[in-house]
Amino acid sequence: MKQTKKVGMISLGCPKNLVDSEVMMGLLAKQGYQLTNDQQAADVLVVNTCGFIDAARQESVDTILEMAQLKQTGKLQQLIVAGCLVERYQDDLQKEIPEIDACIGVNQLTDITAIVKAKGAKPLPIYSDGRSAPELFLYDETTPRLRATAPYTAYVKIAEGCDHTCAFCIIPKLRGVFRSRSPESILREVEILAAQGVQEIVLISQDTTTYGSDLALQNGLARLVEAIANVAGIEWVRFLYCYPTAITNELLRVVAEHPNVCKYFDIPLQHASARVLKRMRRGGNRQSYERLFARIREAVPNAALRTTFIVGFPGERDEDFAELVAFVKAMQFDRVGVFTYSDEENSPAFALDEKVDAKVAKRRERQLMKEQAKISRRKNRKMIGKRVQVLLEGKSKETDLLLEGRMQTQAPEIDGCVLINDMPADCAAQSGDFVTVEITEAQEYDLIGRII
């Protein structure tokens, strides 16, 4: 009897990339291939890469090289590279790493089974050299998908691509124009997931707040979130990656009125200096951002606010950075991520003058994170003594002696967690259960408590 090929999948980068990996795994499983987490046992390995910034590219290349070694030390017969790195550097990848057998772009996910079956490379249309580009891909509720997240949580990609022209970003060139799934398709997928026991839905796209604009929908995200909030079995619904100029009062109303809509806003601002924001080609300025967060806090008083910033962008001067630090101190965000600028070829910012020295950028990153750490620690200390609902996720990543979970205001894989060091003797709670936790201690990013 012919032995079934074992296929391993390594997914790098953001949750949007993870959904692409889940789609490829679903397609492979439907064709009878056996999926494995054991890289040494895999006949075929697919590395779904991220190529957004330098650090992500390096991680992708290092992973590919590590997996390539399995052709000598393991069972590996085929090494397939997928994702954003392929869109940028396919020719270089196949030239520099001959162990790569095939490359798949972000719009060719449905070709995965044919490529595995063919045991070889399939030409990838590259947009810059005149060959015809593949049709832009967008999965729907009928697309096979094998989820890699915990059974109780699922990402749902509601749109693909991006129409923004941010100077530092090449996502539109990699992923194509912004295109939304239909509300009916998304709602049907959520209903299927709920029937499978999923309790937390995380809506993702490059810009969730633009959802439905290409379908002529008014308040598309607000209407979608409200519909999902009414699906039986969905305990939490959250949405990530909001553009700061597109958060409507209707969306705030939906978040405020529905208990199962997470009181959580992830709004990447990138900077606060008007001069830097203009060079970044971003909408808004410090004053408009301050008005936005005042509006959110008035409508949803208990909302957690998360943002990200880029330091060291070309032309960022000491006074621009000082304004950013002052803004962070004034806004008192719950969560902040800081990245140093990555000079990306083919991005508009690549041609800008006044490049900031890498050491200066790194120093600014450390300084801004130090300021935010003080804010986070202070905010967490205010949680001591409070009782909160926590989604239990199992044993802590730090030690088997602790359990961990997340509050509604903590997104998976992004924010801190609630560590649990005590519970009643008769407590039978397990992963996927919602429990009430009394917070007893506070760390910089995590909280510690006991189940009551």
C-alpha positions as CSV (number, residue, x, y, z in Angstrom):
1,M,0.0,0.0,0.0
2,K,1.3,3.5,-0.9
3,Q,2.4,5.5,2.1
4,T,0.8,8.9,2.6
5,K,3.2,11.8,2.4
6,K,3.7,13.6,5.7
7,V,3.6,17.4,5.3
8,G,4.9,19.9,7.9
9,M,3.9,23.6,7.9
10,I,6.0,26.4,9.5
11,S,4.1,29.7,9.7
12,L,6.1,32.9,10.4
13,G,4.9,36.4,10.9
14,C,1.5,37.8,11.7
15,P,-1.9,36.2,12.2
16,K,-2.9,37.1,8.7
17,N,-0.1,34.8,7.5
18,L,-1.2,32.1,9.9
19,V,-4.7,32.1,8.3
20,D,-2.9,31.5,4.9
21,S,-1.0,28.6,6.4
22,E,-4.2,27.2,7.8
23,V,-5.8,27.4,4.3
24,M,-2.8,25.5,2.8
25,M,-3.0,22.9,5.5
26,G,-6.8,22.5,4.9
27,L,-6.2,22.0,1.2
28,L,-3.5,19.4,1.8
29,A,-5.6,17.5,4.3
30,K,-8.5,17.4,1.9
31,Q,-6.3,15.7,-0.6
32,G,-5.3,13.1,1.9
33,Y,-1.9,14.3,2.9
34,Q,-0.9,13.7,6.6
35,L,0.0,16.8,8.5
36,T,2.8,16.6,11.0
37,N,4.4,18.8,13.6
38,D,7.5,16.7,13.6
39,Q,9.9,18.3,11.1
40,Q,12.2,15.3,11.2
41,A,9.4,13.1,10.1
42,A,8.1,15.3,7.3
43,D,8.5,14.3,3.6
44,V,7.4,17.8,2.6
45,L,8.0,21.1,4.5
46,V,6.3,24.3,3.7
47,V,7.7,27.5,5.2
48,N,5.2,30.4,5.0
49,T,7.4,33.4,5.3
50,C,7.1,37.1,6.3
51,G,9.1,39.7,4.4
52,F,7.7,42.9,5.9
53,I,10.8,44.2,7.7
54,D,14.5,43.2,8.0
55,A,14.1,41.2,11.2
56,A,11.2,39.2,9.8
57,R,13.2,38.5,6.5
58,Q,16.2,37.3,8.5
59,E,14.0,35.0,10.6
60,S,12.4,33.6,7.4
61,V,15.8,33.0,5.7
62,D,17.3,31.4,8.8
63,T,14.3,29.1,9.1
64,I,14.5,28.1,5.4
65,L,18.2,27.3,5.8
66,E,17.6,25.3,8.9
67,M,14.8,23.3,7.2
68,A,17.0,22.8,4.1
69,Q,19.5,20.8,6.3
70,L,16.8,18.2,6.8
71,K,17.3,17.0,3.3
72,Q,20.5,15.5,4.6
73,T,19.6,14.7,8.2
74,G,15.9,13.9,7.9
75,K,13.3,12.4,5.6
76,L,12.7,15.7,3.8
77,Q,12.2,15.3,0.0
78,Q,10.5,18.7,-0.8
79,L,11.1,22.1,0.6
80,I,8.5,24.7,-0.4
81,V,8.7,28.4,0.4
82,A,5.5,30.5,0.5
83,G,4.4,33.9,1.5
84,C,5.6,37.5,1.4
85,L,9.3,36.8,1.1
86,V,8.5,34.9,-2.2
87,E,6.7,37.9,-3.6
88,R,9.8,40.0,-3.0
89,Y,12.8,37.7,-3.6
90,Q,11.8,34.5,-5.4
91,D,14.6,34.6,-7.9
92,D,17.2,35.3,-5.2
93,L,15.8,32.6,-2.9
94,Q,16.0,29.9,-5.5
95,K,19.4,31.0,-6.7
96,E,20.9,31.3,-3.2
97,I,19.2,28.3,-1.6
98,P,19.1,25.5,-4.2
99,E,17.4,23.1,-1.7
100,I,14.2,25.1,-2.3
101,D,12.0,23.0,-4.7
102,A,9.2,25.4,-5.2
103,C,7.9,28.9,-4.4
104,I,4.3,30.0,-3.8
105,G,3.2,33.6,-3.7
106,V,0.4,34.9,-1.5
107,N,-2.2,34.7,-4.3
108,Q,-1.3,31.1,-5.2
109,L,-2.3,29.3,-2.0
110,T,-4.6,26.9,-3.9
111,D,-1.7,25.7,-6.0
112,I,-0.1,24.0,-2.9
113,T,-1.5,20.5,-3.6
114,A,-0.5,20.6,-7.2
115,I,3.0,21.6,-6.3
116,V,3.4,18.9,-3.6
117,K,2.0,16.3,-6.1
118,A,4.3,17.5,-8.9
119,K,7.4,17.3,-6.6
120,G,8.9,20.3,-8.3
121,A,8.8,24.0,-9.0
122,K,5.9,25.7,-10.6
123,P,6.6,29.1,-12.2
124,L,5.4,32.0,-10.1
125,P,4.2,35.1,-12.0
126,I,6.3,38.1,-10.8
127,Y,4.6,41.4,-11.3
128,S,7.7,43.3,-12.4
129,D,8.9,41.3,-15.3
130,G,5.9,41.3,-17.6
131,R,4.5,37.8,-16.9
132,S,0.8,37.7,-16.1
133,A,0.0,38.0,-12.4
134,P,-2.2,35.4,-10.6
135,E,-5.8,36.4,-9.7
136,L,-5.9,38.0,-6.3
137,F,-6.8,35.4,-3.8
138,L,-9.4,35.8,-1.0
139,Y,-10.6,32.8,0.9
140,D,-14.2,32.3,2.0
141,E,-16.2,30.0,4.2
142,T,-16.1,27.1,1.7
143,T,-12.3,27.1,1.5
144,P,-10.8,24.1,3.4
145,R,-8.9,25.3,6.5
146,L,-7.2,23.4,9.3
147,R,-6.9,25.7,12.3
148,A,-3.6,25.8,14.2
149,T,-4.9,27.9,17.1
150,A,-6.3,26.6,20.3
151,P,-9.7,25.0,19.8
152,Y,-11.6,27.9,21.5
153,T,-10.0,30.7,19.5
154,A,-10.0,31.4,15.7
155,Y,-8.7,34.2,13.5
156,V,-11.1,35.2,10.7
157,K,-9.6,37.3,7.9
158,I,-12.3,39.7,6.7
159,A,-10.3,41.4,3.9
160,E,-7.0,41.2,2.1
161,G,-4.6,43.7,0.6
162,C,-4.4,47.5,1.4
163,D,-5.0,50.8,-0.4
164,H,-3.1,53.0,2.0
165,T,0.2,54.4,0.7
166,C,2.2,54.6,3.9
167,A,5.8,55.5,3.0
168,F,7.4,52.7,5.1
169,C,5.2,49.9,3.9
170,I,5.2,47.5,0.9
171,I,2.2,45.5,1.8
172,P,0.1,46.9,-1.1
173,K,2.8,45.7,-3.5
174,L,2.9,42.3,-1.9
175,R,-0.8,41.6,-1.2
176,G,-2.6,43.8,-3.8
177,V,-5.5,46.1,-3.5
178,F,-7.9,46.1,-0.6
179,R,-10.8,43.6,-1.1
180,S,-13.4,42.6,1.4
181,R,-15.2,39.3,1.9
182,S,-19.0,39.5,1.9
183,P,-20.7,39.9,5.3
184,E,-22.6,36.7,4.5
185,S,-19.5,34.7,3.9
186,I,-17.9,35.9,7.1
187,L,-21.0,35.4,9.2
188,R,-21.4,31.9,7.8
189,E,-17.8,31.1,8.7
190,V,-18.3,32.4,12.3
191,E,-21.4,30.2,12.6
192,I,-19.4,27.1,11.5
193,L,-16.6,27.9,13.9
194,A,-19.1,28.4,16.8
195,A,-20.6,25.0,16.0
196,Q,-17.1,23.6,16.4
197,G,-16.7,25.0,19.9
198,V,-14.9,28.3,19.1
199,Q,-15.7,30.9,21.7
200,E,-13.3,33.8,20.7
201,I,-13.4,35.3,17.2
202,V,-10.5,37.6,16.2
203,L,-11.2,39.6,13.1
204,I,-8.1,40.6,11.1
205,S,-7.1,42.3,7.9
206,Q,-4.5,44.9,7.0
207,D,-7.1,47.6,8.0
208,T,-10.2,46.3,9.6
209,T,-11.8,49.7,9.8
210,T,-11.9,49.9,6.0
211,Y,-13.9,46.7,5.8
212,G,-16.8,46.9,3.3
213,S,-15.8,50.2,1.7
214,D,-15.1,48.4,-1.6
215,L,-18.6,46.8,-1.3
216,A,-20.3,50.2,-0.8
217,L,-21.2,49.2,2.8
218,Q,-21.8,52.0,5.3
219,N,-20.2,51.3,8.7
220,G,-19.2,47.9,7.4
221,L,-17.1,46.8,10.4
222,A,-19.6,48.0,13.0
223,R,-22.4,46.1,11.3
224,L,-20.3,43.0,10.9
225,V,-19.1,43.0,14.6
226,E,-22.7,43.5,15.8
227,A,-23.9,40.5,13.7
228,I,-21.1,38.3,15.0
229,A,-21.8,39.4,18.6
230,N,-25.3,37.9,18.1
231,V,-24.1,34.4,17.0
232,A,-24.8,31.8,19.7
233,G,-21.7,30.5,21.4
234,I,-19.4,33.4,20.7
235,E,-18.3,34.7,24.0
236,W,-15.7,37.2,22.7
237,V,-15.3,39.0,19.4
238,R,-12.4,41.3,18.9
239,F,-11.0,43.2,15.8
240,L,-7.3,44.1,15.3
241,Y,-5.5,46.8,13.3
242,C,-7.6,49.9,13.1
243,Y,-6.6,52.9,11.0
244,P,-6.8,56.0,13.3
245,T,-8.9,58.1,11.0
246,A,-11.6,55.5,10.3
247,I,-13.1,54.7,13.8
248,T,-16.7,55.7,13.6
249,N,-19.2,56.5,16.4
250,E,-21.3,53.6,15.2
251,L,-18.3,51.2,15.9
252,L,-17.9,52.7,19.3
253,R,-21.6,52.2,20.0
254,V,-21.4,48.5,19.1
255,V,-18.3,47.9,21.3
256,A,-20.0,49.7,24.2
257,E,-23.4,48.0,24.0
258,H,-22.4,44.4,23.5
259,P,-20.8,42.7,26.5
260,N,-19.1,40.0,24.3
261,V,-17.4,42.6,22.0
262,C,-14.0,43.0,23.5
263,K,-13.3,46.5,24.9
264,Y,-10.0,46.6,23.1
265,F,-8.7,48.9,20.3
266,D,-5.5,48.1,18.5
267,I,-4.7,51.3,16.6
268,P,-1.2,51.6,15.1
269,L,-0.4,55.3,15.1
270,Q,3.3,55.0,14.0
271,H,4.2,58.5,15.4
272,A,2.8,61.7,16.9
273,S,4.9,64.4,15.3
274,A,3.0,66.1,12.5
275,R,6.2,66.5,10.4
276,V,7.1,62.8,10.7
277,L,3.5,61.6,10.1
278,K,3.5,63.7,6.9
279,R,6.7,62.1,5.7
280,M,5.2,58.7,6.6
281,R,2.1,59.6,4.5
282,R,-0.1,58.8,7.4
283,G,-3.5,60.4,8.2
284,G,-4.0,62.5,11.3
285,N,-1.7,64.3,13.8
286,R,-1.2,64.5,17.5
287,Q,-4.2,66.7,18.1
288,S,-6.6,64.5,16.1
289,Y,-5.2,61.4,17.8
290,E,-5.8,63.0,21.2
291,R,-9.4,63.8,20.2
292,L,-9.8,60.2,19.0
293,F,-8.8,58.6,22.2
294,A,-10.9,61.1,24.2
295,R,-13.8,60.0,22.1
296,I,-13.1,56.3,22.6
297,R,-12.7,56.7,26.4
298,E,-15.9,58.6,26.6
299,A,-17.9,56.0,24.7
300,V,-16.1,52.9,26.1
301,P,-14.7,54.0,29.5
302,N,-13.1,50.6,30.3
303,A,-11.5,50.1,26.9
304,A,-7.9,49.0,26.6
305,L,-5.9,51.0,24.1
306,R,-3.0,49.5,22.2
307,T,-0.8,51.2,19.6
308,T,2.5,50.8,17.8
309,F,5.2,53.4,16.9
310,I,8.1,53.5,14.5
311,V,11.2,55.3,15.8
312,G,14.1,56.3,13.6
313,F,12.1,57.1,10.5
314,P,14.0,59.2,8.0
315,G,14.0,62.8,9.2
316,E,12.9,62.1,12.8
317,R,14.7,64.7,14.8
318,D,15.3,64.9,18.5
319,E,12.4,67.3,18.9
320,D,10.1,64.9,17.0
321,F,11.0,62.1,19.3
322,A,10.6,64.3,22.3
323,E,7.0,65.0,21.1
324,L,6.4,61.3,20.7
325,V,7.6,60.6,24.3
326,A,5.4,63.4,25.6
327,F,2.4,62.1,23.7
328,V,2.9,58.6,25.1
329,K,3.1,60.0,28.7
330,A,0.0,62.1,28.1
331,M,-2.1,59.3,26.5
332,Q,-1.3,56.6,29.1
333,F,-1.8,53.7,26.6
334,D,-2.5,50.2,28.1
335,R,-0.2,48.5,25.5
336,V,2.5,49.9,23.2
337,G,4.8,48.3,20.7
338,V,7.9,50.1,19.4
339,F,9.8,49.2,16.3
340,T,12.9,50.8,14.8
341,Y,12.5,51.9,11.2
342,S,13.4,49.3,8.6
343,D,14.7,50.7,5.3
344,E,12.7,48.7,2.7
345,E,13.6,48.6,-1.0
346,N,10.7,49.6,-3.2
347,S,9.0,51.5,-0.4
348,P,8.6,55.3,-0.9
349,A,10.6,55.9,2.3
350,F,13.6,54.2,0.9
351,A,14.4,57.3,-1.2
352,L,13.9,59.8,1.6
353,D,16.9,61.8,2.9
354,E,17.9,62.4,6.6
355,K,18.3,58.7,7.5
356,V,18.6,58.2,11.2
357,D,21.6,56.3,12.6
358,A,20.7,52.8,13.7
359,K,22.2,53.3,17.1
360,V,20.2,56.5,17.6
361,A,17.0,54.7,16.5
362,K,17.7,51.8,18.9
363,R,18.3,54.1,21.8
364,R,15.0,55.9,21.1
365,E,13.2,52.5,21.0
366,R,14.6,51.6,24.4
367,Q,13.8,55.0,25.9
368,L,10.2,54.9,24.7
369,M,9.6,51.3,25.9
370,K,11.1,52.3,29.3
371,E,8.5,55.1,29.6
372,Q,5.7,52.8,28.6
373,A,6.9,50.2,31.1
374,K,6.4,52.7,33.9
375,I,2.8,53.3,32.6
376,S,2.1,49.6,32.3
377,R,3.3,48.8,35.7
378,R,1.3,51.7,37.2
379,K,-1.9,50.6,35.4
380,N,-1.4,47.0,36.4
381,R,-1.0,47.8,40.0
382,K,-4.4,49.5,39.9
383,M,-5.9,46.1,39.0
384,I,-4.9,44.5,42.3
385,G,-8.0,43.5,44.3
386,K,-10.2,43.5,41.2
387,R,-12.1,40.5,40.0
388,V,-12.0,39.9,36.2
389,Q,-13.2,37.3,33.7
390,V,-10.4,35.3,32.3
391,L,-10.2,32.8,29.4
392,L,-8.1,29.9,30.8
393,E,-5.5,28.8,28.3
394,G,-3.6,26.1,30.2
395,K,-0.2,25.8,31.8
396,S,2.0,28.9,31.8
397,K,4.8,29.2,29.2
398,E,7.1,30.2,32.0
399,T,6.5,27.2,34.4
400,D,4.2,24.2,34.8
401,L,3.5,25.4,38.3
402,L,1.3,28.2,37.1
403,L,-1.8,28.4,34.8
404,E,-2.3,31.3,32.5
405,G,-5.2,33.0,30.7
406,R,-6.3,36.3,29.2
407,M,-8.7,39.0,30.0
408,Q,-11.0,40.5,27.4
409,T,-8.4,43.4,27.1
410,Q,-5.5,41.0,26.2
411,A,-5.2,39.8,22.6
412,P,-3.7,36.4,21.9
413,E,0.0,36.3,21.2
414,I,0.3,40.1,21.4
415,D,-0.3,41.2,25.0
416,G,0.6,40.0,28.5
417,C,-1.5,37.5,30.3
418,V,-3.0,36.6,33.7
419,L,-0.9,34.1,35.6
420,I,-2.8,32.0,38.1
421,N,-1.1,30.6,41.2
422,D,-4.0,29.6,43.3
423,M,-7.5,28.1,43.0
424,P,-10.1,26.3,45.1
425,A,-9.3,22.6,45.7
426,D,-12.5,21.5,43.9
427,C,-11.8,23.7,40.9
428,A,-12.1,21.6,37.7
429,A,-11.5,24.4,35.2
430,Q,-9.6,23.6,32.1
431,S,-8.4,25.2,28.9
432,G,-11.2,27.1,27.1
433,D,-13.2,27.7,30.2
434,F,-14.0,31.2,31.5
435,V,-13.2,31.7,35.1
436,T,-13.3,34.6,37.6
437,V,-9.9,35.6,38.9
438,E,-9.1,38.0,41.7
439,I,-5.9,39.9,40.9
440,T,-3.4,39.7,43.7
441,E,-0.1,40.9,42.2
442,A,1.0,43.0,39.3
443,Q,4.1,42.8,37.0
444,E,5.2,45.1,34.2
445,Y,3.1,43.4,31.6
446,D,1.5,40.4,33.3
447,L,-1.0,40.1,36.2
448,I,-1.1,37.4,38.9
449,G,-4.2,36.2,40.5
450,R,-6.3,33.3,42.0
451,I,-9.4,31.6,40.7
452,I,-12.4,32.3,43.0
